[in-house]
Every structure is written in C-alpha cells, then in structure tokens.
Amino acid sequence: LYVAGICGLAYGLADIVRKLEEAGYEFDAIVVSGGAARSPLVRPIHADVCGKVGGSPGTSGPGLLGPAVIGRVRAGGQASVRASWGASRDGAGGRRWNPWRP
C-alpha cells in the first residue's frame, strides 16, 4: 500500500512535469526533499516515473534554500539565479542520482 501511494504521487508529479514541458518549460532533473524523499525507495520511483535524473538538495533546510538563492542575487553576491543555485548546491553538499531502470 505504501508503494502504491508513492507511485500515485510520482505519477502526479510526472503529469505536472509533462504539462509544463508542453507549455515550453524544460527540465533536465527533478529535485525532491522532505521526509519521504530521504527514502532510497522513493527517490528512484520518482526519477523513473518522470524519466528524469533525480536530485536532492543535500541540506537539512531545503525550504530555506530558495529564498537564500534569490537573496544572494538581490544582494549582488551572484549575477544570476542559476549561478547562485550552483554555488548553494555545491556548498550544501548537493547530490544527484540517475533514474532507476529495471
């Protein structure tokens, strides 16, 4: 039952990603965080269903990471959000994993 629930969430995320891609957005990876995302079972299911490389922020406070990234750009510490995210991810020990394939 637990795996069925995780699969349901993953398919919901995949539907959102697909709709956004149809609207012109591009995704090369998905980043998951939170309690369930720490599970080695949850991460590959989400990556596989979405067909994307998965990642996690590698920090204990991922909810604060977004505002910190934007704040660094606004304060002049980084030239772009992309550069600020790269600096934050590397500094926070971010990690990536490949989609699980049977």
Residue frames as a rotation matrix with the C-alpha (Angstrom) as fourth column:
LEU 1
0.571 0.821 0.000 0.00
0.821 -0.571 0.000 0.00
0.000 0.000 -1.000 0.00
TYR 2
0.370 -0.533 -0.761 2.89
0.195 -0.756 0.625 2.35
-0.908 -0.380 -0.176 0.82
VAL 3
-0.693 -0.678 0.246 4.49
0.344 -0.011 0.939 1.78
-0.634 0.735 0.241 -2.60
ALA 4
-0.140 0.730 0.669 1.13
0.981 0.010 0.194 2.34
0.135 0.683 -0.718 -4.31
GLY 5
0.757 0.410 -0.509 0.83
0.533 -0.838 0.119 5.71
-0.377 -0.361 -0.853 -2.59
ILE 6
-0.071 -0.878 -0.473 4.37
0.047 -0.477 0.878 6.69
-0.996 0.040 0.075 -3.57
CYS 7
-0.689 -0.139 0.711 3.66
0.668 0.260 0.698 5.65
-0.282 0.955 -0.086 -7.18
GLY 8
0.368 0.901 0.229 0.50
0.930 -0.361 -0.074 7.77
0.016 0.240 -0.971 -7.16
LEU 9
0.627 -0.223 -0.747 2.49
0.139 -0.911 0.389 10.81
-0.767 -0.347 -0.540 -6.05
ALA 10
-0.466 -0.883 0.059 5.16
0.162 -0.020 0.987 10.10
-0.870 0.469 0.153 -8.66
TYR 11
-0.423 0.374 0.825 2.61
0.906 0.201 0.374 9.85
-0.026 0.905 -0.424 -11.48
GLY 12
0.711 0.655 -0.257 1.03
0.664 -0.745 -0.060 13.10
-0.231 -0.127 -0.965 -10.31
LEU 13
0.233 -0.734 -0.638 4.44
-0.067 -0.667 0.742 14.79
-0.970 -0.130 -0.204 -10.44
ALA 14
-0.660 -0.489 0.570 5.12
0.473 0.319 0.821 13.28
-0.584 0.812 0.021 -13.87
ASP 15
0.163 0.811 0.562 1.82
0.987 -0.139 -0.086 14.69
0.009 0.568 -0.823 -15.14
ILE 16
0.793 0.074 -0.604 2.74
0.225 -0.958 0.179 18.17
-0.566 -0.278 -0.776 -13.88
VAL 17
-0.227 -0.956 -0.186 6.22
-0.027 -0.185 0.982 17.94
-0.974 0.228 0.016 -15.46
ARG 18
-0.517 0.076 0.853 4.71
0.800 0.399 0.449 16.78
-0.306 0.914 -0.267 -18.78
LYS 19
0.571 0.804 0.163 2.16
0.818 -0.541 -0.195 19.63
-0.069 0.245 -0.967 -18.82
LEU 20
0.601 -0.421 -0.679 4.85
-0.051 -0.869 0.493 22.20
-0.797 -0.261 -0.544 -18.08
GLU 21
-0.524 -0.809 0.267 7.08
0.203 0.186 0.961 20.77
-0.827 0.558 0.067 -20.82
GLU 22
-0.121 0.578 0.807 4.16
0.989 0.142 0.046 21.01
-0.089 0.804 -0.588 -23.26
ALA 23
0.865 0.457 -0.208 3.93
0.464 -0.886 -0.019 24.69
-0.193 -0.080 -0.978 -22.27
GLY 24
0.713 -0.623 0.321 7.60
-0.001 -0.460 -0.888 25.22
0.701 0.633 -0.329 -23.17
TYR 25
0.576 -0.538 0.615 9.40
-0.802 -0.227 0.553 24.68
-0.158 -0.812 -0.562 -19.87
GLU 26
0.338 -0.556 -0.759 12.47
-0.295 0.703 -0.647 22.44
0.893 0.443 0.074 -19.88
PHE 27
0.700 -0.130 0.702 13.53
-0.676 0.195 0.711 20.10
-0.229 -0.972 0.049 -17.09
ASP 28
0.068 -0.708 -0.703 16.75
-0.573 0.549 -0.609 18.12
0.817 0.444 -0.369 -17.01
ALA 29
-0.776 -0.294 -0.557 16.22
0.267 0.648 -0.713 16.91
0.571 -0.702 -0.425 -13.45
ILE 30
0.480 0.845 0.236 13.79
-0.014 -0.262 0.965 16.83
0.877 -0.467 -0.113 -10.57
VAL 31
-0.728 -0.658 0.192 14.74
-0.173 -0.095 -0.980 17.75
0.663 -0.747 -0.045 -7.02
VAL 32
0.387 0.853 -0.350 12.85
0.157 0.313 0.937 16.16
0.909 -0.417 -0.013 -4.15
SER 33
-0.739 -0.583 0.337 13.02
-0.244 -0.235 -0.941 16.99
0.628 -0.778 0.032 -0.46
GLY 34
0.148 0.792 0.592 11.24
-0.918 -0.113 0.381 16.21
0.368 -0.600 0.711 2.74
GLY 35
0.008 -0.122 0.993 10.79
-0.802 0.593 0.079 13.19
-0.598 -0.796 -0.093 4.95
ALA 36
0.727 0.342 0.596 9.69
-0.002 0.869 -0.495 10.62
-0.687 0.359 0.632 2.37
ALA 37
0.889 -0.394 -0.232 12.27
-0.327 -0.191 -0.925 11.86
0.320 0.899 -0.299 -0.15
ARG 38
0.054 -0.895 0.443 15.02
-0.989 0.014 0.149 10.62
-0.139 -0.447 -0.884 2.15
SER 39
0.434 0.206 0.877 13.94
-0.277 0.957 -0.087 7.06
-0.857 -0.205 0.473 1.42
PRO 40
-0.661 -0.722 -0.207 16.08
-0.462 0.173 0.870 5.15
-0.592 0.670 -0.447 -1.08
LEU 41
-0.481 0.592 0.646 12.81
0.723 0.685 -0.090 3.62
-0.496 0.424 -0.758 -2.35
VAL 42
0.488 0.774 -0.403 11.03
0.453 -0.619 -0.641 6.93
-0.746 0.130 -0.653 -3.04
ARG 43
0.014 -0.552 -0.834 13.80
-0.445 -0.750 0.489 8.69
-0.895 0.364 -0.256 -4.98
PRO 44
-0.903 -0.423 0.078 14.24
-0.108 0.399 0.911 6.15
-0.417 0.813 -0.406 -7.79
ILE 45
-0.241 0.888 0.392 10.47
0.866 0.379 -0.325 5.70
-0.438 0.262 -0.860 -8.20
HIS 46
0.546 0.446 -0.709 10.02
0.175 -0.889 -0.424 9.44
-0.819 0.108 -0.563 -8.77
ALA 47
-0.282 -0.743 -0.607 13.01
-0.565 -0.382 0.731 9.64
-0.775 0.549 -0.313 -11.11
ASP 48
-0.868 -0.063 0.492 11.89
0.268 0.775 0.573 6.61
-0.417 0.629 -0.656 -13.12
VAL 49
0.050 0.980 0.192 8.25
0.853 0.058 -0.519 7.66
-0.520 0.190 -0.833 -13.48
CYS 50
0.633 0.163 -0.757 9.27
-0.055 -0.966 -0.254 11.18
-0.772 0.202 -0.603 -14.51
GLY 51
0.721 -0.425 0.548 12.03
0.692 0.386 -0.610 9.92
0.047 0.819 0.572 -16.80
LYS 52
0.695 -0.470 0.544 14.44
-0.308 -0.878 -0.365 12.47
0.649 0.087 -0.755 -15.33
VAL 53
-0.375 -0.822 -0.428 17.61
0.418 0.262 -0.870 12.48
0.827 -0.505 0.246 -13.31
GLY 54
0.742 0.652 -0.155 16.70
0.397 -0.243 0.885 12.98
0.540 -0.718 -0.439 -9.68
GLY 55
-0.426 -0.879 0.213 18.45
0.265 -0.346 -0.900 15.04
0.865 -0.327 0.380 -7.06
SER 56
0.605 0.549 -0.577 18.12
0.749 -0.148 0.645 16.21
0.269 -0.823 -0.501 -3.51
PRO 57
0.767 -0.258 0.588 19.31
-0.182 -0.966 -0.185 19.49
0.616 0.035 -0.787 -2.05
GLY 58
0.113 -0.797 -0.593 21.61
0.633 0.518 -0.576 17.79
0.766 -0.310 0.563 0.46
THR 59
-0.752 -0.290 0.593 20.74
-0.216 -0.741 -0.636 20.25
0.623 -0.606 0.494 3.17
SER 60
-0.757 0.470 -0.453 18.70
0.651 0.486 -0.584 19.96
-0.054 -0.737 -0.674 6.33
GLY 61
-0.189 0.699 -0.690 16.68
0.259 -0.642 -0.722 23.08
-0.947 -0.315 -0.060 5.46
PRO 62
-0.688 -0.165 0.707 15.73
0.708 0.062 0.704 22.87
-0.160 0.984 0.075 1.78
GLY 63
0.393 0.908 0.146 12.75
0.919 -0.395 -0.015 25.17
0.044 0.140 -0.989 2.30
LEU 64
0.639 -0.236 -0.732 15.17
0.158 -0.891 0.425 27.97
-0.753 -0.387 -0.532 3.09
LEU 65
-0.290 -0.856 0.428 17.41
0.627 0.168 0.761 27.29
-0.723 0.489 0.487 0.11
GLY 66
0.073 0.400 0.914 15.21
0.969 -0.245 0.030 29.04
0.235 0.883 -0.406 -2.50
PRO 67
0.953 0.303 0.007 14.94
0.291 -0.921 0.261 32.33
0.085 -0.246 -0.965 -0.59
ALA 68
0.407 -0.881 -0.243 18.69
0.149 -0.198 0.969 32.21
-0.901 -0.430 0.051 0.12
VAL 69
-0.273 -0.472 0.838 19.46
0.885 0.218 0.411 31.74
-0.377 0.854 0.358 -3.59
ILE 70
0.392 0.505 0.769 17.28
0.772 -0.635 0.023 34.71
0.500 0.585 -0.639 -4.58
GLY 71
0.946 -0.044 -0.321 18.58
0.196 -0.712 0.675 36.83
-0.258 -0.701 -0.665 -1.70
ARG 72
0.049 -0.998 0.039 22.16
0.527 0.059 0.848 36.27
-0.849 -0.021 0.529 -2.83
VAL 73
-0.257 -0.080 0.963 21.30
0.950 -0.202 0.237 37.57
0.176 0.976 0.128 -6.31
ARG 74
0.687 0.623 0.374 19.39
0.539 -0.782 0.313 40.59
0.487 -0.013 -0.873 -4.96
ALA 75
0.830 -0.418 -0.369 22.27
0.157 -0.459 0.874 41.47
-0.535 -0.784 -0.315 -2.63
GLY 76
0.720 -0.551 -0.421 24.74
-0.683 -0.460 -0.567 41.38
0.119 0.697 -0.708 -5.53
GLY 77
0.124 -0.695 0.708 26.57
-0.616 0.505 0.605 38.26
-0.778 -0.511 -0.365 -4.37
GLN 78
-0.465 -0.207 0.861 25.81
0.493 0.747 0.446 36.39
-0.735 0.632 -0.245 -7.61
ALA 79
-0.887 0.043 -0.460 24.97
-0.362 -0.683 0.634 37.60
-0.287 0.729 0.622 -11.10
SER 80
-0.315 0.791 -0.524 22.10
-0.689 0.189 0.699 35.16
0.652 0.581 0.486 -11.74
VAL 81
0.465 0.575 0.673 19.80
-0.866 0.455 0.210 32.70
-0.185 -0.680 0.709 -10.04
ARG 82
0.889 -0.166 -0.427 21.50
-0.056 0.886 -0.460 29.88
0.455 0.433 0.778 -11.95
ALA 83
-0.090 -0.995 0.052 24.93
-0.093 -0.043 -0.995 30.90
0.992 -0.095 -0.089 -10.62
SER 84
-0.286 0.048 0.957 23.58
-0.919 -0.297 -0.260 31.35
0.272 -0.954 0.129 -7.10
TRP 85
0.782 0.600 0.169 21.86
-0.623 0.765 0.167 27.94
-0.029 -0.236 0.971 -7.17
GLY 86
0.598 -0.629 -0.496 25.08
0.094 0.670 -0.737 26.29
0.796 0.394 0.460 -8.33
ALA 87
-0.424 -0.776 0.467 27.03
-0.379 -0.316 -0.870 27.90
0.822 -0.546 -0.161 -5.50
SER 88
0.006 0.512 0.859 24.37
-1.000 -0.002 0.008 26.92
0.006 -0.859 0.512 -2.95
ARG 89
0.894 0.366 -0.257 24.08
-0.387 0.921 -0.035 23.35
0.224 0.130 0.966 -4.16
ASP 90
0.248 -0.882 -0.401 27.82
0.135 0.441 -0.887 22.81
0.959 0.165 0.229 -4.11
GLY 91
-0.527 -0.469 0.709 28.18
-0.554 -0.443 -0.705 24.44
0.645 -0.764 -0.026 -0.72
ALA 92
0.149 0.690 0.708 25.33
-0.982 0.189 0.021 22.38
-0.119 -0.699 0.706 0.73
GLY 93
-0.711 -0.494 0.501 26.76
-0.448 0.867 0.219 19.09
-0.542 -0.069 -0.838 -0.49
GLY 94
0.295 0.901 -0.319 24.03
-0.838 0.083 -0.540 18.58
-0.460 0.427 0.779 -3.09
ARG 95
-0.694 -0.490 0.527 23.88
-0.209 0.838 0.504 15.18
-0.689 0.240 -0.684 -4.68
ARG 96
0.029 0.657 -0.753 22.32
-0.995 -0.050 -0.081 13.65
-0.091 0.752 0.653 -7.76
TRP 97
-0.467 -0.157 0.870 21.34
-0.133 0.985 0.106 10.16
-0.874 -0.066 -0.481 -8.76
ASN 98
-0.892 0.099 -0.441 20.31
-0.438 0.053 0.897 8.56
0.112 0.994 -0.004 -12.02
PRO 99
0.144 0.989 0.014 16.80
-0.987 0.143 0.073 7.36
0.070 -0.025 0.997 -12.76
TRP 100
-0.456 -0.199 0.867 16.31
-0.430 0.903 -0.019 3.80
-0.779 -0.381 -0.497 -11.67
ARG 101
0.030 0.434 -0.901 15.64
-0.976 0.206 0.067 1.41
0.215 0.877 0.430 -14.52
PRO 102
0.569 0.220 0.793 14.58
-0.511 0.850 0.130 -2.22
-0.645 -0.479 0.596 -14.08
